[in-house]
Amino acid sequence: MEIYPKTSTQPEVQFRWMVRRDLPEVLEIERQSFEFAWTEEDFLRCLEQRNCVGTVARVGEEVVGYMVYQILKNRIHLLNFAVAPQWRRKGIGTQMVERLKKRLVQQGRQRITLEVRETNLPAQLFFRHCGFRAVCVLRDFYENTTEDAYLMQYRHRPSLKEQEAASQQLRRLAS
């Protein structure tokens, strides 16, 4: 379990793998957050896949947010992400995205992708604030409506320190 220290405006958030006993709280956040909410079966079906990861964010004993993502060959694809309404705008979502960005670097991938409904302006603005950019429009993307989605992407740009470490690694392998 990772603990992120609180700042003057942010609560201390703990992260851990999502487990079955988290589902009642996760489903309540899901219902409060989305018109077309995932069901328990949707979560279970997704989390049964080998390349799918669920993480919960907790403050104390309360689940205050979650994310579900797929680890693909060259990227991480964020499938579901929500923070409980009463915990929004307190830095929890930003901490969740930062944790995902760390995973990106640790796993040697270069980008994170996700889809956002065209009508979900708060999510679009949040992810843009976190460094994501809309890269294309996915027409008639959703099964339950004819609504379009924006494919948003965060691309990791290695720091000079990371570039130098990679160069040294390549030189060692070449010799």
C-alpha positions in Angstrom: 0.0 0.0 0.0 1.3 3.5 -0.9 0.6 6.5 1.2 0.8 10.0 -0.2 1.4 12.6 2.5 -1.2 15.3 2.7 -0.5 18.9 1.9 -2.3 21.8 3.6 -5.3 21.3 1.3 -5.1 17.6 0.5 -6.1 14.7 2.7 -3.7 11.8 3.2 -4.6 9.2 0.5 -3.7 5.5 0.7 -3.7 3.4 -2.5 -4.2 -0.4 -2.7 -5.4 -3.0 -5.1 -9.2 -3.2 -5.5 -10.7 -6.3 -3.8 -14.2 -7.7 -3.8 -15.1 -6.2 -0.4 -14.5 -2.7 -2.0 -17.2 -3.2 -4.6 -20.2 -1.8 -2.5 -18.3 1.5 -2.0 -17.0 1.5 -5.6 -20.4 0.8 -7.0 -21.9 3.6 -5.0 -19.3 6.1 -6.3 -19.9 4.7 -9.8 -23.7 5.3 -9.5 -23.2 8.8 -8.1 -20.7 9.7 -10.9 -22.1 8.3 -14.1 -25.4 8.2 -15.9 -24.5 4.9 -17.6 -22.7 3.3 -14.6 -20.8 0.0 -14.7 -22.4 -2.9 -12.9 -20.8 -5.3 -10.4 -20.6 -7.8 -13.3 -18.8 -5.2 -15.5 -16.2 -4.6 -12.7 -15.7 -8.4 -12.1 -15.5 -9.3 -15.8 -12.8 -6.6 -16.3 -10.8 -7.4 -13.2 -10.7 -11.1 -14.1 -8.5 -10.2 -17.1 -4.8 -10.7 -16.5 -3.9 -7.3 -17.9 -6.5 -5.3 -16.0 -5.8 -3.6 -12.7 -8.2 -2.0 -10.2 -6.9 0.4 -7.5 -8.8 2.2 -4.8 -8.0 5.5 -3.1 -8.8 5.6 0.6 -8.9 8.3 3.2 -8.9 6.4 6.6 -11.2 3.4 6.1 -13.4 5.1 3.4 -13.0 4.4 -0.3 -13.0 7.9 -1.9 -12.0 7.0 -5.5 -11.0 4.2 -7.8 -9.5 3.5 -11.2 -9.5 0.5 -13.5 -6.9 0.3 -16.2 -5.5 -2.1 -18.8 -1.7 -2.6 -19.2 -1.1 -3.0 -22.9 2.1 -3.5 -24.8 3.1 0.1 -25.2 0.5 2.0 -23.1 -1.8 2.1 -20.2 -5.5 2.4 -21.1 -7.6 4.0 -18.4 -11.1 2.3 -18.5 -12.8 3.8 -15.5 -11.9 6.5 -13.0 -14.0 8.3 -10.4 -13.8 10.2 -7.1 -16.7 10.3 -4.7 -18.6 13.6 -5.2 -18.0 14.8 -1.7 -14.3 14.3 -2.1 -13.8 16.0 -5.4 -11.7 19.2 -5.8 -9.4 18.1 -2.9 -6.5 16.7 -5.0 -7.5 13.1 -4.8 -8.0 12.6 -8.5 -4.7 14.4 -9.2 -2.9 12.0 -6.8 -4.6 9.1 -8.6 -3.3 10.3 -12.0 0.2 10.9 -10.6 0.2 7.4 -9.3 -0.7 6.1 -12.8 2.0 8.2 -14.4 4.6 6.6 -12.0 3.4 3.2 -13.1 3.8 4.3 -16.7 7.5 5.1 -16.2 8.1 2.0 -14.0 6.7 -0.3 -16.7 8.5 1.3 -19.5 5.5 2.5 -21.4 5.2 5.9 -23.0 1.5 6.9 -22.8 -1.8 6.7 -21.1 -5.0 6.8 -23.1 -8.7 7.1 -22.1 -12.1 8.0 -23.6 -14.2 10.8 -22.3 -17.8 11.5 -23.3 -18.2 14.7 -25.3 -20.8 15.9 -22.8 -18.5 15.3 -19.8 -16.8 18.7 -19.7 -15.6 18.4 -16.0 -13.7 15.2 -16.9 -12.2 16.7 -20.0 -11.0 19.8 -18.1 -9.7 17.6 -15.2 -7.6 15.4 -17.5 -6.4 18.4 -19.5 -5.2 19.9 -16.2 -3.3 16.6 -15.6 -1.4 16.9 -18.9 -3.7 14.9 -21.2 -4.7 16.1 -24.7 -7.6 15.2 -26.9 -6.1 13.5 -30.0 -9.2 12.5 -31.9 -13.0 12.2 -31.9 -14.5 8.7 -31.7 -17.8 9.0 -33.5 -20.8 7.2 -32.1 -18.5 5.5 -29.6 -20.9 4.4 -26.8 -23.3 1.4 -27.0 -26.0 3.1 -24.9 -26.2 6.4 -26.8 -25.1 7.9 -30.1 -22.7 10.2 -28.2 -19.2 10.8 -29.4 -16.1 10.4 -27.2 -12.8 12.2 -27.2 -9.7 10.0 -27.1 -7.4 11.7 -24.7 -3.7 10.9 -24.3 -0.9 11.6 -21.9 2.5 11.1 -23.4 5.5 10.7 -21.0 8.5 12.9 -22.0 11.6 11.4 -20.3 13.6 13.9 -18.2 17.2 14.5 -19.0 18.1 12.2 -16.0 15.9 9.4 -17.4 17.4 9.9 -20.9 21.0 9.7 -19.5 20.1 6.5 -17.6 18.7 4.9 -20.7 21.8 5.9 -22.7 24.1 4.4 -20.1 22.0 1.2 -20.1 22.3 0.9 -23.9 26.1 1.5 -23.7 26.4 -1.3 -21.1 24.4 -3.6 -23.3 26.3 -2.8 -26.4 29.7 -3.5 -24.8 
